[in-house]
Amino acid sequence: MMQQMLKSGMSDDDSSSSQGFEMALESLLNASAEGNGSFDLSNLFGTSDLSKLGYGQGMLMNNTLDYIQNEVKSGNTSIDKAVEDAAKKYGVDKKLIMSVIKQESDFDPNSTSGVGAEGLMQLMPSTARELGVTNAYDIEQNVDGGTKYLKELLDMFGNTKLAVAAYNAGPNAVKNSGGNINGLPSETRNYVTKVLGYYNT
């Protein structure tokens, strides 16, 4: 039914049909963004980039299309389950956890940074020990420990942006900045921008 409405709107120049098309498309995109369906726009239009069809900027001011295109996905069911479990256990939005993992390791459980941070959520060995993580390359342990730490930072600062900054730079650095993101190193500012970019799309 939705496909017929959209196709009808695309093929008719009448203004009322055009308005109907836009309303139907808006509803479809919002439903997809909220996880209420798995409608593949490319099957209908030949492309998921509606800006190529003239329906990009004006109509989609809520960035719904950007959400669909940029949704953070791990591609790994073990990671997805670990995130689901940790989100429920600690009461942290799973999308925020996924956004941190995306930026930290790009979903590589074996990732090791130049300074020795390990695994999906890039835990430093000392931090991992404090969190009870014995193997930082174990998906469940790493995500559980990293989410526990993220929850502590969220509670400490009461602010998602500052918590994310503290995850990167450490809580003392954020406290010493007086809670001013602009007072933190450019690396941390860029980190916050990227993580929140994933989280808010």
C-alpha positions in Angstrom: 0.0 0.0 0.0 2.8 2.4 1.0 4.7 1.6 -2.2 1.6 2.3 -4.3 1.1 5.7 -2.6 4.7 6.7 -3.1 4.8 5.6 -6.8 1.5 7.4 -7.4 2.9 10.6 -5.9 6.0 10.4 -7.9 4.2 10.0 -11.2 1.6 12.7 -10.7 2.3 16.4 -11.0 -0.9 17.4 -9.2 -0.1 19.4 -6.0 -2.3 17.3 -3.8 -0.7 14.1 -4.9 2.7 15.6 -4.3 1.7 16.6 -0.8 0.4 13.1 -0.2 3.7 11.6 -1.5 5.7 13.8 0.9 3.5 12.9 3.8 3.7 9.2 3.0 7.5 9.3 2.6 7.9 11.3 5.8 5.9 8.7 7.7 7.9 5.9 6.1 11.2 7.4 7.0 10.2 8.1 10.6 9.0 4.5 11.0 12.3 3.2 9.7 14.3 5.5 12.0 12.3 4.3 15.0 12.9 0.7 14.1 9.3 0.0 13.2 10.1 -1.5 9.8 12.8 -2.7 7.5 11.6 -0.9 4.3 14.5 -0.6 1.7 14.2 2.7 -0.1 16.5 1.5 -2.8 14.0 -1.2 -3.9 11.5 1.5 -4.7 13.6 4.4 -5.9 16.8 2.7 -7.1 18.7 4.7 -4.6 18.5 5.4 -0.8 19.8 8.9 -1.4 16.6 10.9 -2.0 18.5 14.1 -2.6 19.3 12.7 -6.0 15.5 12.6 -6.6 15.0 16.1 -5.3 13.6 15.1 -2.0 16.6 15.7 0.2 17.1 19.0 2.0 13.7 20.8 2.1 11.5 18.0 3.2 13.8 16.0 5.5 14.7 18.8 7.9 14.7 16.4 10.8 17.6 14.4 9.3 15.6 11.2 9.3 17.3 10.1 6.1 20.8 10.7 7.7 19.8 8.5 10.6 18.9 5.7 8.2 22.1 6.0 6.3 24.4 6.5 9.3 22.9 4.2 11.9 25.7 2.5 13.8 25.8 -1.2 13.3 28.4 -3.7 14.6 27.8 -6.5 12.1 28.6 -8.9 14.9 25.8 -10.7 16.8 28.1 -11.3 19.8 28.8 -7.6 20.1 25.1 -6.8 19.7 24.1 -9.2 22.5 26.9 -7.9 24.8 25.7 -4.3 24.2 22.1 -5.3 24.8 23.0 -7.1 28.1 25.2 -4.2 29.3 22.6 -1.6 28.4 20.0 -3.3 30.5 22.3 -4.1 33.4 23.6 -0.5 33.8 20.7 1.5 32.4 22.8 3.1 29.6 21.3 3.8 26.2 22.6 1.0 23.9 23.0 3.5 21.1 25.5 5.5 23.2 27.4 2.3 23.9 27.5 1.4 20.2 28.6 5.0 19.4 31.5 4.8 21.8 32.6 1.4 20.5 32.4 2.6 16.9 34.7 5.5 17.7 37.0 3.5 20.0 37.7 0.4 18.0 35.3 0.4 15.0 33.9 -2.9 16.4 37.3 -4.8 16.4 37.5 -6.9 19.6 41.2 -7.3 19.1 42.0 -3.6 18.7 45.0 -2.3 20.7 45.9 1.4 20.7 49.4 2.9 20.6 49.1 3.6 24.4 47.9 0.1 25.3 44.1 0.5 25.4 42.5 -2.8 24.7 39.4 -4.3 23.0 36.1 -2.9 21.8 35.8 -0.1 24.3 39.6 0.5 24.5 40.1 -0.1 28.2 43.5 0.7 29.7 44.9 -2.3 31.7 44.6 -0.5 35.0 41.1 0.6 34.3 40.1 -2.9 33.2 41.4 -4.3 36.5 39.5 -1.8 38.5 36.3 -2.8 36.6 36.9 -6.5 37.2 37.8 -7.2 33.6 40.4 -10.0 33.4 40.5 -10.3 29.6 39.9 -7.0 27.8 39.7 -8.8 24.5 36.7 -10.9 25.6 33.7 -9.2 24.0 31.3 -9.6 27.0 33.9 -8.6 29.6 35.0 -5.6 27.6 31.6 -4.3 26.9 30.4 -4.9 30.4 33.4 -3.1 31.9 33.3 -0.3 29.5 29.6 0.3 30.0 30.0 0.2 33.8 32.7 2.9 33.5 30.5 4.9 31.1 27.7 4.7 33.6 29.9 5.9 36.4 30.9 8.9 34.3 27.3 9.7 33.3 26.3 9.6 37.0 29.4 11.7 37.9 28.8 14.5 35.4 25.0 14.2 34.8 25.7 15.2 31.2 26.2 12.9 28.2 28.7 15.3 26.5 30.9 15.6 29.5 30.7 11.9 30.3 31.9 11.1 26.7 34.7 13.6 27.1 35.7 12.0 30.4 35.7 8.6 28.7 38.4 9.9 26.4 40.4 12.3 28.5 39.7 11.1 32.0 37.3 12.6 34.6 40.0 14.7 36.2 40.7 16.5 32.9 37.0 17.3 32.6 36.8 18.5 36.2 39.9 20.7 35.7 38.3 22.2 32.6 35.4 23.4 34.7 33.1 21.4 32.5 34.0 23.4 29.5 34.6 21.2 26.5 36.5 24.0 24.7 39.0 23.8 27.5 39.9 20.2 26.6 42.5 19.1 24.0 41.5 19.1 20.4 41.7 15.3 20.4 39.0 15.1 23.0 36.8 17.7 21.4 37.0 15.8 18.1 36.2 12.6 19.9 33.1 14.0 21.5 32.0 15.5 18.2 32.3 12.1 16.5 30.7 10.0 19.3 27.8 12.3 19.7 27.5 12.5 15.9 26.9 8.8 15.8 24.6 8.9 18.8 22.4 11.8 17.6 21.9 10.7 14.0 
